[in-house]
Protein backbone atom coordinates (compact mmCIF):
# COMPACT_ATOMS: atom_id res chain seq x y z
CA UNK A 1 0.00 0.00 0.00
CA UNK A 2 1.18 3.53 -0.72
CA UNK A 3 1.33 6.45 1.68
CA UNK A 4 -1.97 7.88 0.40
CA UNK A 5 -3.71 4.52 0.74
CA UNK A 6 -2.52 4.10 4.33
CA UNK A 7 -3.62 7.64 5.20
CA UNK A 8 -7.04 6.89 3.68
CA UNK A 9 -7.20 3.71 5.77
CA UNK A 10 -6.57 5.73 8.94
CA UNK A 11 -9.32 8.19 8.02
CA UNK A 12 -11.79 5.38 7.32
CA UNK A 13 -11.00 3.61 10.61
CA UNK A 14 -10.47 6.79 12.70
CA UNK A 15 -7.05 5.61 13.89
CA UNK A 16 -3.93 7.50 15.00
CA UNK A 17 -0.80 7.79 12.87
CA UNK A 18 1.37 5.27 14.75
CA UNK A 19 3.03 2.25 13.09
CA UNK A 20 5.57 -0.48 13.78
CA UNK A 21 8.16 -0.63 10.99
CA UNK A 22 10.14 -3.62 9.73
CA UNK A 23 13.12 -3.41 7.33
CA UNK A 24 13.56 -6.69 5.45
CA UNK A 25 11.63 -8.44 8.25
CA UNK A 26 13.59 -6.84 11.12
CA UNK A 27 11.23 -4.88 13.37
CA UNK A 28 12.52 -1.49 14.49
CA UNK A 29 12.53 -0.46 18.15
CA UNK A 30 10.40 2.70 17.91
CA UNK A 31 6.97 3.52 16.51
CA UNK A 32 6.87 5.83 13.50
CA UNK A 33 4.39 8.05 11.65
CA UNK A 34 3.69 7.59 7.95
CA UNK A 35 5.91 10.53 6.87
CA UNK A 36 8.74 8.92 8.89
CA UNK A 37 8.03 5.57 7.21
CA UNK A 38 8.28 7.31 3.84
CA UNK A 39 11.72 8.66 4.82
CA UNK A 40 12.81 5.17 5.92
CA UNK A 41 11.79 3.90 2.49
CA UNK A 42 13.84 6.64 0.81
CA UNK A 43 16.87 5.75 2.93
CA UNK A 44 16.44 2.02 2.27
CA UNK A 45 15.16 2.00 -1.30
CA UNK A 46 16.46 -1.51 -2.03
CA UNK A 47 14.93 -3.02 1.12
CA UNK A 48 11.40 -4.22 1.74
CA UNK A 49 9.64 -1.97 4.21
CA UNK A 50 6.64 -3.42 6.05
CA UNK A 51 4.32 -1.67 8.51
CA UNK A 52 1.81 -2.79 11.13
CA UNK A 53 -0.62 -0.38 12.77
CA UNK A 54 -0.40 -0.15 16.54
CA UNK A 55 -4.08 -1.16 16.85
CA UNK A 56 -3.21 -4.57 15.35
CA UNK A 57 -0.06 -5.15 17.40
CA UNK A 58 -1.80 -7.58 19.81
CA UNK A 59 -3.43 -9.55 16.99
CA UNK A 60 -1.38 -12.69 16.34
CA UNK A 61 -3.04 -13.17 12.94
CA UNK A 62 -2.46 -9.60 11.81
CA UNK A 63 -0.56 -9.32 8.51
CA UNK A 64 2.22 -6.80 7.91
CA UNK A 65 1.56 -4.38 5.04
CA UNK A 66 4.27 -3.86 2.45
CA UNK A 67 4.94 -0.12 2.14
CA UNK A 68 5.26 0.99 -1.48
CA UNK A 69 6.24 4.37 -2.82
CA UNK A 70 3.69 6.23 -4.87
CA UNK A 71 4.61 6.18 -8.59
CA UNK A 72 4.27 9.97 -8.58
CA UNK A 73 7.26 10.22 -6.22
CA UNK A 74 9.70 8.72 -8.73
CA UNK A 75 11.72 11.40 -10.55
CA UNK A 76 14.17 11.42 -13.42
CA UNK A 77 17.82 11.36 -12.42
CA UNK A 78 20.51 12.91 -14.55
CA UNK A 79 24.16 11.89 -14.88
CA UNK A 80 27.01 14.32 -15.21
CA UNK A 81 27.38 13.71 -18.97
CA UNK A 82 23.92 14.82 -19.88
CA UNK A 83 22.28 11.39 -20.09
CA UNK A 84 19.21 10.58 -18.03
CA UNK A 85 17.97 7.63 -16.02
CA UNK A 86 14.38 6.39 -15.94
CA UNK A 87 13.46 4.73 -12.64
CA UNK A 88 10.70 2.16 -12.89
CA UNK A 89 7.74 2.49 -10.53
CA UNK A 90 7.90 -1.23 -9.65
CA UNK A 91 9.80 -1.95 -6.38
CA UNK A 92 13.34 -3.34 -6.57
CA UNK A 93 13.60 -2.94 -10.39
CA UNK A 94 16.96 -2.05 -11.99
CA UNK A 95 17.27 1.50 -13.40
CA UNK A 96 17.28 1.68 -17.19
CA UNK A 97 19.66 3.97 -19.09
CA UNK A 98 17.94 6.18 -21.64
CA UNK A 99 19.47 8.40 -24.32
CA UNK A 100 23.13 7.95 -23.40
CA UNK A 101 26.12 7.40 -25.66
CA UNK A 102 28.98 6.73 -23.22
CA UNK A 103 29.29 4.57 -20.11
CA UNK A 104 28.03 6.37 -17.02
CA UNK A 105 30.75 6.76 -14.44
CA UNK A 106 28.85 8.54 -11.71
CA UNK A 107 25.13 8.91 -11.06
CA UNK A 108 23.45 11.52 -8.97
CA UNK A 109 19.83 10.68 -8.17
CA UNK A 110 17.77 13.64 -7.08
CA UNK A 111 14.55 12.83 -5.24
CA UNK A 112 12.28 15.82 -4.78
CA UNK A 113 9.97 15.92 -1.79
CA UNK A 114 6.33 16.13 -2.91
CA UNK A 115 4.66 19.46 -2.12
CA UNK A 116 2.24 19.44 0.78
CA UNK A 117 -0.47 20.76 -1.52
CA UNK A 118 -0.19 17.66 -3.74
CA UNK A 119 -1.79 14.26 -3.31
CA UNK A 120 0.18 13.38 -0.11
CA UNK A 121 -0.84 15.08 3.12
CA UNK A 122 1.57 15.94 5.94
CA UNK A 123 0.91 14.90 9.54
CA UNK A 124 -0.43 18.38 10.33
CA UNK A 125 -2.81 18.29 7.36
CA UNK A 126 -3.90 14.79 8.28
CA UNK A 127 -4.61 15.83 11.88
CA UNK A 128 -6.57 18.83 10.62
CA UNK A 129 -8.64 16.57 8.36
CA UNK A 130 -9.21 14.17 11.23
CA UNK A 131 -10.43 17.04 13.44
CA UNK A 132 -12.84 18.10 10.69
CA UNK A 133 -14.12 14.52 10.40
CA UNK A 134 -14.59 14.32 14.19
CA UNK A 135 -16.46 17.65 14.15
CA UNK A 136 -18.72 16.44 11.34
CA UNK A 137 -19.38 13.20 13.24
CA UNK A 138 -20.40 15.19 16.32
CA UNK A 139 -22.74 17.34 14.22
CA UNK A 140 -24.28 14.21 12.69
CA UNK A 141 -24.82 12.72 16.16
CA UNK A 142 -26.43 15.98 17.27
CA UNK A 143 -28.77 15.95 14.29
CA UNK A 144 -29.68 12.33 15.01
CA UNK A 145 -30.50 13.21 18.62
CA UNK A 146 -32.62 16.16 17.46
CA UNK A 147 -34.41 13.91 14.97
CA UNK A 148 -35.16 11.42 17.75
CA UNK A 149 -36.55 14.22 19.92
CA UNK A 150 -38.81 15.37 17.10
CA UNK A 151 -39.86 11.82 16.26
CA UNK A 152 -41.82 11.31 19.52
CA UNK A 153 -44.21 14.31 19.09
CA UNK A 154 -44.71 13.33 15.46
CA UNK A 155 -45.56 9.76 16.45
CA UNK A 156 -47.94 11.01 19.15
CA UNK A 157 -49.64 13.36 16.66
CA UNK A 158 -49.91 10.52 14.17
CA UNK A 159 -51.52 8.33 16.83
CA UNK A 160 -54.02 11.08 17.70
CA UNK A 161 -54.89 11.47 14.02
CA UNK A 162 -55.45 7.74 13.69
CA UNK A 163 -57.74 7.76 16.74
CA UNK A 164 -59.71 10.69 15.31
CA UNK A 165 -60.02 8.95 11.96
CA UNK A 166 -61.39 5.86 13.73
CA UNK A 167 -63.83 8.04 15.71
CA UNK A 168 -65.01 9.78 12.54
CA UNK A 169 -65.45 6.43 10.81
CA UNK A 170 -67.52 5.10 13.74
CA UNK A 171 -69.58 8.33 13.81
CA UNK A 172 -70.23 8.13 10.06
CA UNK A 173 -71.34 4.51 10.37
CA UNK A 174 -73.61 5.40 13.30
CA UNK A 175 -75.19 8.30 11.37
CA UNK A 176 -75.71 6.06 8.37
CA UNK A 177 -77.48 3.46 10.53
CA UNK A 178 -79.66 6.15 12.13
CA UNK A 179 -80.54 7.58 8.72
CA UNK A 180 -81.60 4.14 7.50
CA UNK A 181 -83.73 3.59 10.60
CA UNK A 182 -85.27 7.04 10.18
CA UNK A 183 -86.11 6.22 6.60
CA UNK A 184 -87.78 2.95 7.65
CA UNK A 185 -89.80 4.73 10.35
CA UNK A 186 -90.85 7.42 7.89
CA UNK A 187 -92.10 4.74 5.48
CA UNK A 188 -94.04 2.99 8.26
CA UNK A 189 -95.62 6.30 9.33
CA UNK A 190 -96.73 7.00 5.78
CA UNK A 191 -98.33 3.58 5.60
CA UNK A 192 -100.15 4.09 8.92
CA UNK A 193 -101.35 7.53 7.80
CA UNK A 194 -102.74 6.05 4.60
CA UNK A 195 -104.55 3.33 6.55
CA UNK A 196 -106.06 5.93 8.88
CA UNK A 197 -107.32 7.97 5.90
CA UNK A 198 -108.91 4.86 4.39
CA UNK A 199 -110.65 3.99 7.67
CA UNK A 200 -111.82 7.58 8.05
CA UNK A 201 -113.31 7.60 4.55
CA UNK A 202 -115.01 4.25 5.25
CA UNK A 203 -116.58 5.57 8.46
CA UNK A 204 -117.81 8.73 6.71
CA UNK A 205 -119.36 6.61 3.97
CA UNK A 206 -121.17 4.45 6.54
CA UNK A 207 -122.52 7.50 8.37
CA UNK A 208 -123.89 9.01 5.15
CA UNK A 209 -125.54 5.70 4.23
CA UNK A 210 -127.15 5.42 7.67
CA UNK A 211 -128.53 8.96 7.48
CA UNK A 212 -130.07 8.36 4.07
CA UNK A 213 -132.02 5.37 5.44
C-alpha positions as CSV (number, residue, x, y, z in Angstrom):
1,X,0.0,0.0,0.0
2,X,1.2,3.5,-0.7
3,X,1.3,6.5,1.7
4,X,-2.0,7.9,0.4
5,X,-3.7,4.5,0.7
6,X,-2.5,4.1,4.3
7,X,-3.6,7.6,5.2
8,X,-7.0,6.9,3.7
9,X,-7.2,3.7,5.8
10,X,-6.6,5.7,8.9
11,X,-9.3,8.2,8.0
12,X,-11.8,5.4,7.3
13,X,-11.0,3.6,10.6
14,X,-10.5,6.8,12.7
15,X,-7.0,5.6,13.9
16,X,-3.9,7.5,15.0
17,X,-0.8,7.8,12.9
18,X,1.4,5.3,14.7
19,X,3.0,2.3,13.1
20,X,5.6,-0.5,13.8
21,X,8.2,-0.6,11.0
22,X,10.1,-3.6,9.7
23,X,13.1,-3.4,7.3
24,X,13.6,-6.7,5.5
25,X,11.6,-8.4,8.2
26,X,13.6,-6.8,11.1
27,X,11.2,-4.9,13.4
28,X,12.5,-1.5,14.5
29,X,12.5,-0.5,18.2
30,X,10.4,2.7,17.9
31,X,7.0,3.5,16.5
32,X,6.9,5.8,13.5
33,X,4.4,8.0,11.7
34,X,3.7,7.6,7.9
35,X,5.9,10.5,6.9
36,X,8.7,8.9,8.9
37,X,8.0,5.6,7.2
38,X,8.3,7.3,3.8
39,X,11.7,8.7,4.8
40,X,12.8,5.2,5.9
41,X,11.8,3.9,2.5
42,X,13.8,6.6,0.8
43,X,16.9,5.7,2.9
44,X,16.4,2.0,2.3
45,X,15.2,2.0,-1.3
46,X,16.5,-1.5,-2.0
47,X,14.9,-3.0,1.1
48,X,11.4,-4.2,1.7
49,X,9.6,-2.0,4.2
50,X,6.6,-3.4,6.1
51,X,4.3,-1.7,8.5
52,X,1.8,-2.8,11.1
53,X,-0.6,-0.4,12.8
54,X,-0.4,-0.1,16.5
55,X,-4.1,-1.2,16.8
56,X,-3.2,-4.6,15.3
57,X,-0.1,-5.2,17.4
58,X,-1.8,-7.6,19.8
59,X,-3.4,-9.5,17.0
60,X,-1.4,-12.7,16.3
61,X,-3.0,-13.2,12.9
62,X,-2.5,-9.6,11.8
63,X,-0.6,-9.3,8.5
64,X,2.2,-6.8,7.9
65,X,1.6,-4.4,5.0
66,X,4.3,-3.9,2.5
67,X,4.9,-0.1,2.1
68,X,5.3,1.0,-1.5
69,X,6.2,4.4,-2.8
70,X,3.7,6.2,-4.9
71,X,4.6,6.2,-8.6
72,X,4.3,10.0,-8.6
73,X,7.3,10.2,-6.2
74,X,9.7,8.7,-8.7
75,X,11.7,11.4,-10.5
76,X,14.2,11.4,-13.4
77,X,17.8,11.4,-12.4
78,X,20.5,12.9,-14.6
79,X,24.2,11.9,-14.9
80,X,27.0,14.3,-15.2
81,X,27.4,13.7,-19.0
82,X,23.9,14.8,-19.9
83,X,22.3,11.4,-20.1
84,X,19.2,10.6,-18.0
85,X,18.0,7.6,-16.0
86,X,14.4,6.4,-15.9
87,X,13.5,4.7,-12.6
88,X,10.7,2.2,-12.9
89,X,7.7,2.5,-10.5
90,X,7.9,-1.2,-9.7
91,X,9.8,-2.0,-6.4
92,X,13.3,-3.3,-6.6
93,X,13.6,-2.9,-10.4
94,X,17.0,-2.1,-12.0
95,X,17.3,1.5,-13.4
96,X,17.3,1.7,-17.2
97,X,19.7,4.0,-19.1
98,X,17.9,6.2,-21.6
99,X,19.5,8.4,-24.3
100,X,23.1,8.0,-23.4
101,X,26.1,7.4,-25.7
102,X,29.0,6.7,-23.2
103,X,29.3,4.6,-20.1
104,X,28.0,6.4,-17.0
105,X,30.7,6.8,-14.4
106,X,28.9,8.5,-11.7
107,X,25.1,8.9,-11.1
108,X,23.4,11.5,-9.0
109,X,19.8,10.7,-8.2
110,X,17.8,13.6,-7.1
111,X,14.6,12.8,-5.2
112,X,12.3,15.8,-4.8
113,X,10.0,15.9,-1.8
114,X,6.3,16.1,-2.9
115,X,4.7,19.5,-2.1
116,X,2.2,19.4,0.8
117,X,-0.5,20.8,-1.5
118,X,-0.2,17.7,-3.7
119,X,-1.8,14.3,-3.3
120,X,0.2,13.4,-0.1
121,X,-0.8,15.1,3.1
122,X,1.6,15.9,5.9
123,X,0.9,14.9,9.5
124,X,-0.4,18.4,10.3
125,X,-2.8,18.3,7.4
126,X,-3.9,14.8,8.3
127,X,-4.6,15.8,11.9
128,X,-6.6,18.8,10.6
129,X,-8.6,16.6,8.4
130,X,-9.2,14.2,11.2
131,X,-10.4,17.0,13.4
132,X,-12.8,18.1,10.7
133,X,-14.1,14.5,10.4
134,X,-14.6,14.3,14.2
135,X,-16.5,17.6,14.1
136,X,-18.7,16.4,11.3
137,X,-19.4,13.2,13.2
138,X,-20.4,15.2,16.3
139,X,-22.7,17.3,14.2
140,X,-24.3,14.2,12.7
141,X,-24.8,12.7,16.2
142,X,-26.4,16.0,17.3
143,X,-28.8,15.9,14.3
144,X,-29.7,12.3,15.0
145,X,-30.5,13.2,18.6
146,X,-32.6,16.2,17.5
147,X,-34.4,13.9,15.0
148,X,-35.2,11.4,17.7
149,X,-36.5,14.2,19.9
150,X,-38.8,15.4,17.1
151,X,-39.9,11.8,16.3
152,X,-41.8,11.3,19.5
153,X,-44.2,14.3,19.1
154,X,-44.7,13.3,15.5
155,X,-45.6,9.8,16.5
156,X,-47.9,11.0,19.1
157,X,-49.6,13.4,16.7
158,X,-49.9,10.5,14.2
159,X,-51.5,8.3,16.8
160,X,-54.0,11.1,17.7
161,X,-54.9,11.5,14.0
162,X,-55.4,7.7,13.7
163,X,-57.7,7.8,16.7
164,X,-59.7,10.7,15.3
165,X,-60.0,9.0,12.0
166,X,-61.4,5.9,13.7
167,X,-63.8,8.0,15.7
168,X,-65.0,9.8,12.5
169,X,-65.5,6.4,10.8
170,X,-67.5,5.1,13.7
171,X,-69.6,8.3,13.8
172,X,-70.2,8.1,10.1
173,X,-71.3,4.5,10.4
174,X,-73.6,5.4,13.3
175,X,-75.2,8.3,11.4
176,X,-75.7,6.1,8.4
177,X,-77.5,3.5,10.5
178,X,-79.7,6.1,12.1
179,X,-80.5,7.6,8.7
180,X,-81.6,4.1,7.5
181,X,-83.7,3.6,10.6
182,X,-85.3,7.0,10.2
183,X,-86.1,6.2,6.6
184,X,-87.8,3.0,7.6
185,X,-89.8,4.7,10.3
186,X,-90.9,7.4,7.9
187,X,-92.1,4.7,5.5
188,X,-94.0,3.0,8.3
189,X,-95.6,6.3,9.3
190,X,-96.7,7.0,5.8
191,X,-98.3,3.6,5.6
192,X,-100.2,4.1,8.9
193,X,-101.4,7.5,7.8
194,X,-102.7,6.1,4.6
195,X,-104.6,3.3,6.6
196,X,-106.1,5.9,8.9
197,X,-107.3,8.0,5.9
198,X,-108.9,4.9,4.4
199,X,-110.6,4.0,7.7
200,X,-111.8,7.6,8.0
201,X,-113.3,7.6,4.6
202,X,-115.0,4.3,5.2
203,X,-116.6,5.6,8.5
204,X,-117.8,8.7,6.7
205,X,-119.4,6.6,4.0
206,X,-121.2,4.5,6.5
207,X,-122.5,7.5,8.4
208,X,-123.9,9.0,5.2
209,X,-125.5,5.7,4.2
210,X,-127.1,5.4,7.7
211,X,-128.5,9.0,7.5
212,X,-130.1,8.4,4.1
213,X,-132.0,5.4,5.4
